Amino acid sequence: MHQYEQELLMTDTLEKALIDLYSEIIVFCAHAITFFPNNPIVVKNRNVWSQFSRDFAVVITNVRKYSRKVDEVADMIRLSKHMHAAETVAAIKDLQALRISDPAKLPCFIIPYGLNLRFFGRDDEIKKLKETLDPPTEPSRLRAIGIHGLGGVGKSQLALHYANTSMEKYEVIAWIPSESQIKIVQAFSSLANKLGLSDGTNEDDYQECPEGAGLA
């Protein structure tokens, strides 16, 4: 957050997003400073400790929400600095008008993370993905599947494993991060460039992330 303050133009929207985030942390810290001296032996009063734990869980949820808001505002400020921002948005509209007859560059794969060699198990889940998503011999209706579960259980790794091991089955595979509207716009712009549907001036290739990173 301090880096954002140093590098980005401090707009009213960014200032408000940062204040909301900092306020949530500061208020809880003040609450904690009051709580612990008044409850030096918390194990003797489990009800008090349980309430404090619930308060902490709420703060963590709010901090994550405000952090996403700050990131989204920061992305918008960065994007506004580039003269091709309008062209990036237009690239998505061009995709909406894409027809099968358009001369796209195929095959096209945008998968930011390579095959995880430490991925193992999940045979039942992989089988379910293949049964649901693998292209049939004859064209059929659109197929989709949702992977759900608690944070950190490996949802993204499962999706990445299927994507990285199924490239021979598809002409196009694209990984679209959805943390913010700006990231979605940038991802579709990159896809349009890779497919040859734009002049390539907007392209922002994905950066390789540490192993184990994932996107919702």
MDAnalysis code that builds the backbone (N, CA, C; Angstrom):
import MDAnalysis as mda
import numpy as np

u = mda.Universe.empty(648, n_residues=216, atom_resindex=np.repeat(np.arange(216), 3), trajectory=True)
u.add_TopologyAttr("name", ["N", "CA", "C"] * 216)
u.add_TopologyAttr("resid", np.arange(1, 217))
u.add_TopologyAttr("resname", ["MET", "HIS", "GLN", "TYR", "GLU", "GLN", "GLU", "LEU", "LEU", "MET", "THR", "ASP", "THR", "LEU", "GLU", "LYS", "ALA", "LEU", "ILE", "ASP", "LEU", "TYR", "SER", "GLU", "ILE", "ILE", "VAL", "PHE", "CYS", "ALA", "HIS", "ALA", "ILE", "THR", "PHE", "PHE", "PRO", "ASN", "ASN", "PRO", "ILE", "VAL", "VAL", "LYS", "ASN", "ARG", "ASN", "VAL", "TRP", "SER", "GLN", "PHE", "SER", "ARG", "ASP", "PHE", "ALA", "VAL", "VAL", "ILE", "THR", "ASN", "VAL", "ARG", "LYS", "TYR", "SER", "ARG", "LYS", "VAL", "ASP", "GLU", "VAL", "ALA", "ASP", "MET", "ILE", "ARG", "LEU", "SER", "LYS", "HIS", "MET", "HIS", "ALA", "ALA", "GLU", "THR", "VAL", "ALA", "ALA", "ILE", "LYS", "ASP", "LEU", "GLN", "ALA", "LEU", "ARG", "ILE", "SER", "ASP", "PRO", "ALA", "LYS", "LEU", "PRO", "CYS", "PHE", "ILE", "ILE", "PRO", "TYR", "GLY", "LEU", "ASN", "LEU", "ARG", "PHE", "PHE", "GLY", "ARG", "ASP", "ASP", "GLU", "ILE", "LYS", "LYS", "LEU", "LYS", "GLU", "THR", "LEU", "ASP", "PRO", "PRO", "THR", "GLU", "PRO", "SER", "ARG", "LEU", "ARG", "ALA", "ILE", "GLY", "ILE", "HIS", "GLY", "LEU", "GLY", "GLY", "VAL", "GLY", "LYS", "SER", "GLN", "LEU", "ALA", "LEU", "HIS", "TYR", "ALA", "ASN", "THR", "SER", "MET", "GLU", "LYS", "TYR", "GLU", "VAL", "ILE", "ALA", "TRP", "ILE", "PRO", "SER", "GLU", "SER", "GLN", "ILE", "LYS", "ILE", "VAL", "GLN", "ALA", "PHE", "SER", "SER", "LEU", "ALA", "ASN", "LYS", "LEU", "GLY", "LEU", "SER", "ASP", "GLY", "THR", "ASN", "GLU", "ASP", "ASP", "TYR", "GLN", "GLU", "CYS", "PRO", "GLU", "GLY", "ALA", "GLY", "LEU", "ALA"])
u.atoms.positions = np.array([
    [0.818, -1.189, 0.000],
    [0.000, 0.000, 0.000],
    [0.868, 1.262, 0.000],
    [1.979, 1.226, 0.723],
    [2.893, 2.361, 0.742],
    [3.496, 2.571, -0.657],
    [3.729, 1.484, -1.361],
    [4.247, 1.580, -2.725],
    [3.230, 2.254, -3.650],
    [1.968, 1.935, -3.471],
    [0.928, 2.599, -4.245],
    [0.963, 4.111, -3.994],
    [1.119, 4.495, -2.734],
    [1.135, 5.912, -2.388],
    [2.311, 6.634, -3.049],
    [3.439, 5.932, -3.178],
    [4.633, 6.543, -3.752],
    [4.577, 6.600, -5.278],
    [4.026, 5.558, -5.911],
    [4.126, 5.428, -7.355],
    [2.918, 5.966, -8.111],
    [1.748, 5.994, -7.499],
    [0.527, 6.316, -8.222],
    [0.016, 7.702, -7.867],
    [-0.733, 8.265, -8.811],
    [-1.408, 9.532, -8.553],
    [-2.468, 9.320, -7.478],
    [-2.414, 10.138, -6.419],
    [-3.346, 9.973, -5.314],
    [-4.683, 10.620, -5.669],
    [-5.569, 9.834, -6.217],
    [-6.899, 10.323, -6.557],
    [-7.812, 10.215, -5.344],
    [-8.977, 10.840, -5.427],
    [-9.939, 10.753, -4.317],
    [-10.382, 9.309, -4.086],
    [-10.542, 8.564, -5.181],
    [-10.988, 7.172, -5.063],
    [-9.936, 6.316, -4.379],
    [-8.658, 6.496, -4.767],
    [-7.584, 5.727, -4.145],
    [-7.431, 6.118, -2.680],
    [-7.526, 7.401, -2.384],
    [-7.392, 7.860, -1.001],
    [-8.478, 7.250, -0.122],
    [-9.715, 7.245, -0.615],
    [-10.811, 6.663, 0.160],
    [-10.611, 5.167, 0.371],
    [-10.160, 4.464, -0.677],
    [-9.931, 3.022, -0.562],
    [-8.849, 2.727, 0.465],
    [-7.780, 3.518, 0.466],
    [-6.703, 3.319, 1.434],
    [-7.166, 3.651, 2.853],
    [-7.939, 4.717, 2.993],
    [-8.437, 5.099, 4.324],
    [-9.326, 3.994, 4.893],
    [-10.190, 3.432, 4.056],
    [-11.059, 2.343, 4.521],
    [-10.220, 1.163, 5.009],
    [-9.178, 0.841, 4.262],
    [-8.324, -0.291, 4.629],
    [-7.563, 0.002, 5.924],
    [-6.916, 1.162, 5.973],
    [-6.134, 1.506, 7.164],
    [-7.018, 1.626, 8.397],
    [-8.211, 2.190, 8.225],
    [-9.123, 2.369, 9.368],
    [-9.517, 1.032, 9.967],
    [-9.787, 0.067, 9.104],
    [-10.166, -1.266, 9.592],
    [-9.053, -1.868, 10.447],
    [-7.817, -1.715, 9.994],
    [-6.675, -2.283, 10.733],
    [-6.431, -1.510, 12.029],
    [-6.450, -0.187, 11.953],
    [-6.151, 0.645, 13.128],
    [-7.194, 0.448, 14.224],
    [-8.463, 0.412, 13.826],
    [-9.527, 0.246, 14.824],
    [-9.398, -1.103, 15.532],
    [-9.077, -2.158, 14.778],
    [-8.936, -3.458, 15.423],
    [-7.710, -3.490, 16.336],
    [-6.625, -2.859, 15.898],
    [-5.431, -2.815, 16.754],
    [-5.745, -2.095, 18.073],
    [-6.510, -1.010, 17.991],
    [-6.910, -0.300, 19.211],
    [-7.776, -1.203, 20.088],
    [-8.661, -1.964, 19.448],
    [-9.498, -2.903, 20.193],
    [-8.634, -3.963, 20.880],
    [-7.622, -4.462, 20.170],
    [-6.745, -5.489, 20.740],
    [-5.925, -4.934, 21.900],
    [-5.461, -3.691, 21.753],
    [-4.676, -3.065, 22.824],
    [-5.502, -2.941, 24.105],
    [-6.782, -2.715, 23.938],
    [-7.676, -2.637, 25.097],
    [-8.032, -4.022, 25.625],
    [-8.214, -4.959, 24.729],
    [-8.705, -6.282, 25.106],
    [-7.703, -7.060, 25.958],
    [-6.448, -7.127, 25.524],
    [-5.500, -8.012, 26.199],
    [-5.154, -7.578, 27.624],
    [-4.935, -6.289, 27.892],
    [-4.696, -5.922, 29.299],
    [-5.901, -6.204, 30.190],
    [-7.102, -6.069, 29.640],
    [-8.303, -6.325, 30.435],
    [-8.616, -7.809, 30.578],
    [-7.995, -8.616, 29.752],
    [-8.214, -10.072, 29.806],
    [-6.863, -10.778, 29.735],
    [-6.045, -10.641, 30.794],
    [-4.685, -11.195, 30.752],
    [-4.642, -12.719, 30.660],
    [-5.672, -13.381, 31.155],
    [-5.709, -14.845, 31.101],
    [-6.964, -15.232, 30.330],
    [-6.859, -15.203, 29.030],
    [-8.047, -15.397, 28.198],
    [-8.590, -16.821, 28.297],
    [-7.740, -17.795, 28.664],
    [-8.215, -19.180, 28.723],
    [-9.267, -19.369, 29.812],
    [-9.327, -18.431, 30.757],
    [-10.303, -18.566, 31.830],
    [-11.684, -18.060, 31.417],
    [-11.735, -17.330, 30.339],
    [-13.019, -16.794, 29.873],
    [-13.131, -17.074, 28.373],
    [-13.577, -18.273, 28.058],
    [-13.624, -18.681, 26.660],
    [-14.649, -17.892, 25.856],
    [-15.705, -17.434, 26.512],
    [-16.706, -16.660, 25.789],
    [-16.128, -15.347, 25.279],
    [-15.334, -14.698, 26.118],
    [-14.702, -13.439, 25.718],
    [-13.728, -13.678, 24.575],
    [-12.942, -14.733, 24.712],
    [-11.966, -15.045, 23.659],
    [-12.658, -15.429, 22.355],
    [-13.762, -16.150, 22.456],
    [-14.505, -16.534, 21.250],
    [-15.031, -15.302, 20.523],
    [-15.533, -14.335, 21.293],
    [-16.030, -13.107, 20.675],
    [-14.900, -12.340, 19.991],
    [-13.744, -12.286, 20.659],
    [-12.583, -11.605, 20.073],
    [-12.145, -12.303, 18.785],
    [-12.178, -13.624, 18.777],
    [-11.808, -14.384, 17.576],
    [-12.779, -14.108, 16.439],
    [-14.063, -14.012, 16.769],
    [-15.059, -13.694, 15.738],
    [-14.843, -12.286, 15.190],
    [-14.521, -11.368, 16.075],
    [-14.235, -9.998, 15.624],
    [-13.030, -9.992, 14.682],
    [-12.027, -10.773, 15.032],
    [-10.823, -10.843, 14.201],
    [-11.144, -11.420, 12.820],
    [-11.994, -12.441, 12.780],
    [-12.369, -13.046, 11.497],
    [-13.092, -12.036, 10.611],
    [-13.937, -11.216, 11.224],
    [-14.645, -10.178, 10.466],
    [-13.655, -9.160, 9.906],
    [-12.675, -8.787, 10.714],
    [-11.661, -7.822, 10.270],
    [-10.873, -8.380, 9.096],
    [-10.481, -9.640, 9.174],
    [-9.727, -10.260, 8.084],
    [-10.544, -10.229, 6.794],
    [-11.825, -10.559, 6.896],
    [-12.699, -10.519, 5.711],
    [-12.766, -9.115, 5.128],
    [-12.915, -8.118, 6.008],
    [-13.004, -6.732, 5.543],
    [-11.685, -6.256, 4.939],
    [-10.576, -6.644, 5.546],
    [-9.268, -6.245, 5.007],
    [-9.058, -6.815, 3.610],
    [-9.451, -8.052, 3.410],
    [-9.339, -8.640, 2.075],
    [-10.218, -7.904, 1.076],
    [-11.428, -7.553, 1.501],
    [-12.338, -6.825, 0.609],
    [-11.772, -5.461, 0.253],
    [-11.288, -4.728, 1.253],
    [-10.730, -3.401, 0.988],
    [-9.432, -3.493, 0.194],
    [-8.645, -4.542, 0.421],
    [-7.407, -4.710, -0.340],
    [-7.701, -4.919, -1.818],
    [-8.733, -5.727, -2.112],
    [-9.119, -5.931, -3.512],
    [-9.568, -4.615, -4.141],
    [-10.282, -3.801, -3.353],
    [-10.722, -2.505, -3.862],
    [-9.529, -1.607, -4.173],
    [-8.547, -1.575, -3.282],
    [-7.352, -0.767, -3.513],
    [-6.619, -1.247, -4.767],
    [-6.478, -2.562, -4.915],
    [-5.809, -3.114, -6.099],
    [-6.548, -2.733, -7.375],
    [-7.871, -2.789, -7.327],
    [-8.664, -2.457, -8.514],
    [-8.495, -0.985, -8.878],
    [-8.531, -0.100, -7.877],
    [-8.340, 1.327, -8.145],
    [-6.939, 1.582, -8.687],
    [-5.942, 0.902, -8.109],
    [-4.566, 1.069, -8.583],
    [-4.433, 0.621, -10.035],
    [-5.079, -0.478, -10.377],
    [-5.039, -0.950, -11.770],
    [-5.668, 0.073, -12.711],
    [-6.764, 0.678, -12.277],
    [-7.434, 1.662, -13.109],
    [-6.549, 2.890, -13.322],
    [-5.834, 3.309, -12.281],
    [-4.935, 4.461, -12.408],
    [-3.797, 4.141, -13.359],
    [-3.221, 2.935, -13.218],
    [-2.146, 2.544, -14.127],
    [-2.635, 2.518, -15.562],
    [-3.819, 1.936, -15.746],
    [-4.352, 1.795, -17.099],
    [-4.634, 3.155, -17.724],
    [-5.066, 4.105, -16.899],
    [-5.397, 5.423, -17.430],
    [-4.172, 6.174, -17.917],
    [-2.978, 5.734, -17.475],
    [-1.747, 6.393, -17.906],
    [-1.388, 6.054, -19.343],
    [-1.916, 4.951, -19.833],
    [-1.555, 4.504, -21.177],
    [-2.542, 5.057, -22.202],
    [-2.021, 5.530, -23.274],
    [-2.870, 6.126, -24.306],
    [-3.741, 5.094, -25.004],
    [-3.355, 3.812, -24.907],
    [-4.131, 2.794, -25.600],
    [-5.210, 2.177, -24.707],
    [-5.593, 2.856, -23.623],
    [-6.619, 2.312, -22.733],
    [-7.926, 2.087, -23.485],
    [-8.327, 3.063, -24.290],
    [-9.577, 2.924, -25.040],
    [-9.487, 1.775, -26.036],
    [-8.302, 1.568, -26.620],
    [-8.131, 0.480, -27.573],
    [-8.232, -0.874, -26.871],
    [-7.780, -0.923, -25.619],
    [-7.876, -2.162, -24.850],
    [-9.330, -2.554, -24.635],
    [-10.149, -1.579, -24.258],
    [-11.569, -1.847, -24.069],
    [-12.209, -2.240, -25.403],
    [-11.799, -1.567, -26.486],
    [-12.357, -1.869, -27.807],
    [-12.034, -3.289, -28.235],
    [-10.892, -3.831, -27.762],
    [-10.516, -5.193, -28.139],
    [-11.538, -6.204, -27.650],
    [-12.128, -5.951, -26.482],
    [-13.154, -6.852, -25.965],
    [-14.391, -6.789, -26.851],
    [-14.760, -5.580, -27.269],
    [-15.911, -5.445, -28.144],
    [-15.666, -6.146, -29.476],
    [-14.425, -6.115, -29.959],
    [-14.096, -6.808, -31.204],
    [-14.289, -8.316, -31.046],
    [-13.969, -8.831, -29.857],
    [-14.139, -10.265, -29.619],
    [-15.618, -10.655, -29.678],
    [-16.478, -9.744, -29.220],
    [-17.906, -10.044, -29.226],
    [-18.428, -10.196, -30.654],
    [-17.791, -9.499, -31.595],
    [-18.234, -9.559, -32.981],
    [-17.502, -10.634, -33.782],
    [-16.618, -11.399, -33.117],
    [-15.848, -12.419, -33.810],
    [-16.744, -13.523, -34.354],
    [-16.518, -13.899, -35.599],
    [-17.247, -14.993, -36.215],
    [-16.267, -16.089, -36.589],
    [-16.793, -17.257, -36.837],
    [-15.935, -18.387, -37.148],
    [-15.097, -18.119, -38.386],
    [-15.632, -17.330, -39.321],
    [-14.932, -17.072, -40.573],
    [-13.788, -16.076, -40.418],
    [-13.697, -15.367, -39.269],
    [-12.626, -14.399, -39.087],
    [-11.276, -15.115, -39.031],
    [-10.234, -14.502, -39.597],
    [-8.923, -15.165, -39.703],
    [-8.136, -15.121, -38.394],
    [-8.540, -15.911, -37.430],
    [-7.822, -15.945, -36.158],
    [-6.603, -16.855, -36.264],
    [-5.595, -16.551, -35.452],
    [-4.371, -17.349, -35.427],
    [-4.572, -18.519, -34.460],
    [-4.683, -19.700, -35.024],
    [-4.911, -20.894, -34.220],
    [-3.813, -21.911, -34.475],
    [-3.475, -22.716, -33.462],
    [-4.008, -22.715, -32.092],
    [-3.466, -21.543, -31.285],
    [-4.152, -21.246, -30.196],
    [-3.767, -20.115, -29.340],
    [-3.948, -20.534, -27.884],
    [-2.872, -20.471, -27.107],
    [-2.933, -20.872, -25.705],
    [-2.332, -19.772, -24.833],
    [-3.099, -19.311, -23.855],
    [-2.607, -18.357, -22.868],
    [-2.826, -18.968, -21.491],
    [-1.827, -19.678, -21.023],
    [-1.869, -20.325, -19.709],
    [-0.656, -19.814, -18.936],
    [-0.848, -18.952, -17.950],
    [0.278, -18.259, -17.331],
    [1.203, -19.143, -16.506],
    [0.725, -20.289, -16.055],
    [1.544, -21.157, -15.199],
    [1.716, -22.505, -15.877],
    [2.953, -22.988, -15.899],
    [3.220, -24.268, -16.525],
    [2.750, -25.432, -15.674],
    [2.997, -26.623, -16.181],
    [2.578, -27.838, -15.490],
    [3.320, -27.967, -14.162],
    [2.575, -28.164, -13.102],
    [3.144, -28.318, -11.765],
    [3.572, -29.767, -11.578],
    [4.881, -30.004, -11.548],
    [5.391, -31.370, -11.443],
    [5.128, -31.983, -10.072],
    [4.764, -31.142, -9.100],
    [4.467, -31.659, -7.760],
    [2.975, -31.887, -7.551],
    [2.201, -31.723, -8.617],
    [0.767, -32.002, -8.528],
    [0.551, -33.509, -8.611],
    [-0.196, -34.063, -7.686],
    [-0.458, -35.502, -7.709],
    [-1.807, -35.760, -7.051],
    [-2.299, -36.955, -7.268],
    [-3.605, -37.309, -6.717],
    [-4.725, -36.659, -7.502],
    [-5.863, -36.472, -6.861],
    [-7.041, -35.850, -7.454],
    [-7.526, -36.607, -8.697],
    [-7.353, -37.902, -8.710],
    [-7.737, -38.687, -9.890],
    [-9.229, -38.583, -10.177],
    [-10.042, -38.627, -9.145],
    [-11.490, -38.558, -9.341],
    [-11.902, -37.204, -9.915],
    [-11.288, -36.131, -9.383],
    [-11.623, -34.790, -9.868],
    [-11.179, -34.603, -11.316],
    [-9.986, -35.088, -11.656],
    [-9.491, -34.975, -13.029],
    [-10.388, -35.764, -13.983],
    [-10.804, -36.949, -13.551],
    [-11.705, -37.758, -14.372],
    [-13.009, -37.017, -14.625],
    [-13.545, -36.344, -13.593],
    [-14.785, -35.595, -13.741],
    [-14.614, -34.429, -14.709],
    [-13.477, -33.742, -14.627],
    [-13.211, -32.641, -15.555],
    [-13.174, -33.142, -16.992],
    [-12.488, -34.256, -17.210],
    [-12.387, -34.791, -18.564],
    [-13.733, -35.239, -19.103],
    [-14.509, -35.906, -18.252],
    [-15.828, -36.378, -18.693],
    [-16.744, -35.205, -19.065],
    [-16.591, -34.091, -18.337],
    [-17.472, -32.950, -18.558],
    [-16.992, -32.044, -19.684],
    [-15.677, -31.815, -19.771],
    [-15.157, -30.774, -20.657],
    [-14.527, -31.281, -21.948],
    [-14.007, -32.501, -21.967],
    [-13.340, -32.970, -23.185],
    [-14.280, -32.880, -24.381],
    [-13.796, -32.344, -25.510],
    [-14.659, -32.202, -26.691],
    [-15.151, -33.561, -27.187],
    [-16.425, -33.686, -27.489],
    [-16.948, -34.941, -28.029],
    [-16.599, -35.069, -29.510],
    [-16.850, -36.234, -30.070],
    [-16.569, -36.448, -31.488],
    [-17.404, -35.522, -32.357],
    [-18.673, -35.372, -32.003],
    [-19.559, -34.475, -32.735],
    [-19.800, -33.204, -31.915],
    [-19.904, -32.047, -32.592],
    [-20.176, -30.796, -31.863],
    [-21.458, -30.899, -31.053],
    [-21.449, -30.289, -29.892],
    [-22.640, -30.317, -29.038],
    [-22.775, -28.977, -28.340],
    [-23.627, -28.918, -27.352],
    [-23.860, -27.667, -26.642],
    [-22.639, -27.271, -25.812],
    [-22.658, -26.021, -25.376],
    [-21.583, -25.497, -24.538],
    [-21.473, -26.306, -23.247],
    [-20.250, -26.608, -22.858],
    [-20.005, -27.352, -21.626],
    [-19.250, -26.464, -20.642],
    [-19.643, -26.503, -19.399],
    [-18.998, -25.692, -18.363],
    [-19.012, -26.456, -17.048],
    [-18.038, -26.134, -16.202],
    [-17.977, -26.779, -14.898],
    [-17.391, -25.791, -13.902],
    [-17.861, -25.837, -12.667],
    [-17.342, -24.969, -11.619],
    [-16.589, -25.790, -10.580],
    [-15.431, -25.283, -10.161],
    [-14.633, -25.937, -9.118],
    [-14.762, -25.090, -7.857],
    [-15.262, -25.679, -6.786],
    [-15.485, -24.904, -5.572],
    [-14.872, -25.620, -4.380],
    [-14.612, -24.855, -3.339],
    [-14.020, -25.408, -2.127],
    [-13.389, -24.304, -1.306],
    [-12.871, -24.650, -0.152],
    [-12.234, -23.677, 0.724],
    [-10.956, -23.149, 0.091],
    [-10.527, -21.983, 0.534],
    [-9.300, -21.400, 0.020],
    [-8.089, -22.268, 0.327],
    [-7.213, -22.447, -0.667],
    [-5.976, -23.182, -0.463],
    [-6.061, -24.679, -0.658],
    [-7.222, -25.204, -1.066],
    [-7.338, -26.664, -1.218],
    [-6.841, -27.138, -2.586],
    [-6.543, -26.199, -3.498],
    [-5.971, -26.602, -4.777],
    [-6.901, -26.476, -5.974],
    [-7.904, -25.594, -5.894],
    [-8.839, -25.440, -7.012],
    [-8.127, -24.956, -8.268],
    [-7.297, -23.922, -8.109],
    [-6.585, -23.377, -9.271],
    [-5.602, -24.387, -9.847],
    [-4.924, -25.128, -8.986],
    [-3.967, -26.122, -9.466],
    [-4.661, -27.223, -10.259],
    [-5.866, -27.583, -9.830],
    [-6.630, -28.600, -10.554],
    [-7.004, -28.090, -11.941],
    [-7.485, -26.842, -12.009],
    [-7.849, -26.261, -13.305],
    [-6.633, -26.115, -14.199],
    [-5.511, -25.698, -13.629],
    [-4.286, -25.542, -14.405],
    [-3.777, -26.877, -14.933],
    [-3.910, -27.912, -14.127],
    [-3.464, -29.234, -14.571],
    [-4.260, -29.684, -15.784],
    [-5.565, -29.487, -15.730],
    [-6.389, -29.873, -16.880],
    [-6.030, -29.038, -18.100],
    [-5.848, -27.720, -17.910],
    [-5.529, -26.845, -19.041],
    [-4.197, -27.230, -19.679],
    [-3.183, -27.495, -18.854],
    [-1.855, -27.796, -19.376],
    [-1.759, -29.176, -20.027],
    [-2.653, -30.079, -19.672],
    [-2.593, -31.435, -20.233],
    [-3.646, -31.670, -21.310],
    [-4.338, -30.608, -21.732],
    [-5.427, -30.773, -22.696],
    [-5.257, -29.904, -23.939],
    [-4.052, -29.388, -24.170],
    [-3.860, -28.461, -25.280],
    [-4.047, -29.121, -26.639],
    [-3.845, -30.428, -26.698],
    [-4.036, -31.095, -27.993],
    [-5.509, -31.276, -28.324],
    [-6.389, -30.994, -27.359],
    [-7.828, -31.197, -27.566],
    [-8.546, -29.923, -28.005],
    [-7.884, -28.768, -27.863],
    [-8.554, -27.498, -28.123],
    [-7.722, -26.629, -29.058],
    [-8.403, -25.722, -29.745],
    [-7.708, -24.730, -30.570],
    [-7.361, -23.487, -29.760],
    [-8.138, -23.209, -28.714],
    [-7.903, -22.036, -27.881],
    [-8.108, -22.407, -26.419],
    [-7.142, -22.050, -25.579],
    [-7.293, -22.128, -24.123],
    [-6.800, -20.801, -23.570],
    [-7.637, -20.117, -22.798],
    [-7.263, -18.818, -22.237],
    [-7.560, -18.792, -20.746],
    [-6.593, -18.339, -19.975],
    [-6.743, -18.188, -18.529],
    [-7.102, -16.730, -18.264],
    [-8.302, -16.473, -17.740],
    [-8.790, -15.114, -17.537],
    [-8.893, -14.830, -16.040],
    [-7.974, -14.052, -15.465],
    [-8.101, -13.681, -14.044],
    [-9.265, -12.735, -13.853],
    [-9.948, -12.848, -12.734],
    [-11.169, -12.067, -12.545],
    [-11.188, -11.314, -11.222],
    [-10.000, -11.002, -10.669],
    [-10.007, -10.263, -9.406],
    [-10.617, -8.879, -9.561],
    [-10.481, -8.279, -10.742],
    [-11.019, -6.947, -10.968],
    [-11.405, -6.806, -12.431],
    [-12.222, -5.792, -12.717],
    [-12.650, -5.553, -14.088],
    [-11.450, -5.237, -14.978],
    [-10.480, -4.510, -14.434],
    [-9.309, -4.136, -15.229],
    [-8.528, -5.369, -15.648],
    [-8.350, -6.320, -14.739],
    [-7.607, -7.531, -15.083],
    [-8.337, -8.336, -16.149],
    [-9.669, -8.349, -16.100],
    [-10.440, -9.043, -17.128],
    [-10.230, -8.367, -18.479],
    [-10.283, -7.023, -18.491],
    [-10.072, -6.275, -19.726],
    [-8.695, -6.567, -20.314],
    [-7.665, -6.534, -19.463],
    [-6.305, -6.776, -19.930],
    [-6.146, -8.191, -20.476],
    [-6.784, -9.158, -19.818],
    [-6.673, -10.546, -20.264],
    [-7.332, -10.734, -21.627],
    [-8.515, -10.157, -21.831],
    [-9.182, -10.289, -23.121],
    [-8.424, -9.532, -24.211],
    [-7.799, -8.418, -23.851],
    [-6.984, -7.689, -24.816],
    [-5.796, -8.539, -25.252],
    [-5.148, -9.197, -24.290],
    [-4.033, -10.077, -24.613],
    [-4.480, -11.231, -25.493],
    [-5.663, -11.783, -25.206],
    [-6.195, -12.874, -26.013],
    [-6.457, -12.408, -27.446],
    [-7.021, -11.197, -27.585],
    [-7.276, -10.664, -28.925],
    [-5.980, -10.506, -29.706],
    [-4.926, -10.054, -29.039],
    [-3.633, -9.909, -29.710],
    [-3.072, -11.253, -30.143],
    [-3.150, -12.240, -29.255],
    [-2.625, -13.564, -29.571],
    [-3.375, -14.200, -30.737],
    [-4.676, -13.924, -30.811],
    [-5.487, -14.477, -31.899],
    [-5.317, -13.702, -33.199],
    [-4.599, -12.571, -33.134],
    [-4.412, -11.768, -34.326],
    [-5.610, -10.915, -34.667],
    [-6.432, -10.577, -33.669],
    [-7.635, -9.785, -33.907],
    [-7.404, -8.304, -33.651],
    [-6.175, -7.925, -33.264],
    [-5.835, -6.518, -33.076],
    [-4.443, -6.300, -33.638],
    [-3.968, -5.042, -33.575],
    [-2.668, -4.736, -34.172],
    [-1.495, -5.071, -33.271],
    [-1.791, -5.557, -32.047],
    [-0.716, -5.984, -31.148],
    [-0.138, -4.885, -30.289],
    [-0.642, -3.643, -30.416],
    [-0.072, -2.548, -29.639],
    [-0.498, -2.569, -28.189],
    [-1.541, -3.344, -27.868],
    [-2.066, -3.343, -26.504],
    [-1.572, -4.504, -25.660],
    [-0.757, -5.316, -26.228],
    [-0.490, -6.600, -25.590],
    [0.257, -6.453, -24.285],
    [-0.274, -7.082, -23.249],
    [0.363, -7.167, -21.945],
    [0.477, -8.636, -21.599],
    [1.591, -9.256, -21.926],
    [1.742, -10.681, -21.670],
    [1.711, -10.942, -20.179],
    [1.210, -12.108, -19.831],
    [1.207, -12.506, -18.428],
    [2.638, -12.696, -17.946],
    [2.854, -12.393, -16.669],
    [4.144, -12.642, -16.056],
    [4.102, -13.965, -15.317],
    [5.167, -14.686, -15.404],
    [5.239, -15.981, -14.745],
    [5.194, -15.782, -13.236],
    [4.326, -16.500, -12.545],
    [4.164, -16.334, -11.093],
    [4.808, -17.515, -10.375],
    [5.107, -17.365, -9.085],
    [5.690, -18.455, -8.334],
    [4.801, -19.680, -8.333],
    [5.430, -20.824, -8.277],
    [4.680, -22.074, -8.298],
    [3.716, -22.110, -7.129],
    [2.504, -22.526, -7.400],
    [1.494, -22.613, -6.370],
    [0.549, -21.426, -6.354],
    [0.897, -20.352, -7.095],
    [-0.016, -19.201, -7.139],
    [-1.256, -19.580, -7.926],
    [-2.351, -18.923, -7.627],
    [-3.584, -19.261, -8.331],
    [-4.501, -18.064, -8.462],
    [-5.433, -18.213, -9.300],
    [-6.420, -17.162, -9.510],
    [-7.806, -17.772, -9.333],
    [-8.756, -16.911, -8.813],
    [-10.099, -17.372, -8.682],
    [-10.775, -17.431, -9.995],
])
